Amino acid sequence: MDLAPFGDMVPQNVRDEVNAAKEQIISGELHPFTGPINDNAGELRVNGGETMTDEELLSFNWLVEGVVGEIPE
């Protein structure tokens, strides 16, 4: 996993937090797809405490809460 370079205006403390989270994801300590996760229509898609499987991550066809738009059919 890697990230694009930080912009010049991103403060060092934010860079440090992002890089720490990145390392936690790589090590398996942080699971960003652990619920509760709602879709952008407000429907609960992942229950609290549950983590999406690789199969679910590769096949889900909905947008997370906060994302504006629709997935074409």
C-alpha positions in Angstrom: 0.0 0.0 0.0 1.2 3.5 -0.7 -0.1 7.0 -0.8 0.4 9.9 -3.1 2.9 12.5 -1.9 1.6 15.1 0.6 1.0 18.6 -0.6 3.2 21.3 0.7 0.4 22.7 2.9 -0.2 19.5 4.8 1.2 20.1 8.3 3.7 17.6 9.8 1.4 16.5 12.5 -1.2 15.4 9.9 1.5 13.7 7.9 2.6 11.8 11.0 -0.9 10.7 11.8 -1.6 9.5 8.3 1.7 7.6 8.1 1.0 6.0 11.5 -2.4 4.8 10.3 -0.8 3.5 7.1 1.6 1.4 9.1 -1.2 0.1 11.3 -3.2 -1.0 8.2 -0.1 -2.7 6.8 0.5 -4.5 10.1 -3.1 -5.6 10.4 -3.6 -3.6 13.6 -6.1 -1.2 12.0 -8.9 -2.5 9.8 -10.5 0.5 8.0 -13.4 -1.6 6.8 -14.7 -2.5 10.2 -18.3 -1.5 11.0 -20.5 0.1 11.6 -20.5 1.3 8.0 -23.5 2.9 6.3 -24.0 3.5 2.7 -24.7 6.9 1.3 -28.4 6.3 1.6 -28.1 5.7 5.3 -28.5 1.9 5.2 -26.3 -0.1 7.6 -24.1 -2.3 5.4 -21.5 -3.6 7.9 -22.5 -4.2 11.5 -20.5 -2.7 14.3 -17.4 -4.7 15.1 -17.6 -6.8 11.9 -14.9 -6.5 9.3 -15.6 -6.8 5.6 -13.9 -9.9 4.0 -11.7 -9.7 1.0 -14.5 -11.2 -1.1 -16.9 -8.5 0.1 -14.3 -5.7 -0.5 -13.8 -7.0 -4.1 -17.5 -7.2 -4.9 -19.4 -4.4 -3.0 -21.3 -2.0 -5.3 -22.4 0.8 -3.0 -20.9 4.1 -1.9 -20.1 4.8 1.8 -21.8 7.4 3.8 -20.6 10.9 2.9 -19.9 10.1 -0.7 -22.3 11.9 -3.1 -23.3 10.1 -6.2 -24.6 6.9 -7.6 -23.2 3.8 -9.1 -24.5 3.3 -12.6 -26.5 0.2 -13.2 
